[in-house]
Amino acid sequence: MPLSLPSNCFSARVRLFSVCLVLASSAAKPAEEAPILRITGNLIGSQPVIDAQPPRSLIADYYSLLPEDLQSQATDFQQQLAELLPDYQVAYAAADTAELNGVMAKAGFVWASIRTLHARQFTAEAATSLSRAYGDLFPFIASSRK
């Protein structure tokens, strides 16, 4: 007795074959012609209206687009940086290298946490806008971005 396959199985085979052909043809192209695939998923993109605002407002408006738990986390990180700013200013003005290094180490950890959150929740363009805004608010962030 011959084996009969459902009709959707045939169409699945055709689709699979088509995908294989596309992959094979793109693999045969030289590296400079190979298409680049960018998947951004559900990331929050750059908002031109938000980007035209002062830094503090820009950050607040982008963070308002996050789920509540992440808004709270992001705001906590921002507060931690704000608390380090006076210590940074005093150490910088006094040219106290040891104190400055201590503040920068703490700020670096918080900044890495913020950048991780940005990378997970925002597109590259939006994360860049946020980084610029943070650099405008916190001089120790601006110097670490260079």
Stockholm file with secondary structure:
# STOCKHOLM 1.0

chainA/1-146         MPLSLPSNCFSARVRLFSVCLVLASSAAKPAEEAPILRITGNLIGSQPVIDAQPPRSLIADYYSLLPEDLQSQATDFQQQLAELLPDYQVAYAAADTAELNGVMAKAGFVWASIRTLHARQFTAEAATSLSRAYGDLFPFIASSRK
#=GR chainA/1-146 SS CCCCCCHHHHHHHHHHHHHHHHHHHHHHSCGGGSCCCCCCTTCBCCCHHHHTSCHHHHHHHHHTTSCHHHHHHHHHHHHHHHHHHHHHHHHHHHTCHHHHHHHHHHHHHHHHHHHHHHHHHBCHHHHHHHHHHHHHHCHHHHHHHC
#=GC SS_cons         CCCCCCHHHHHHHHHHHHHHHHHHHHHHSCGGGSCCCCCCTTCBCCCHHHHTSCHHHHHHHHHTTSCHHHHHHHHHHHHHHHHHHHHHHHHHHHTCHHHHHHHHHHHHHHHHHHHHHHHHHBCHHHHHHHHHHHHHHCHHHHHHHC
//
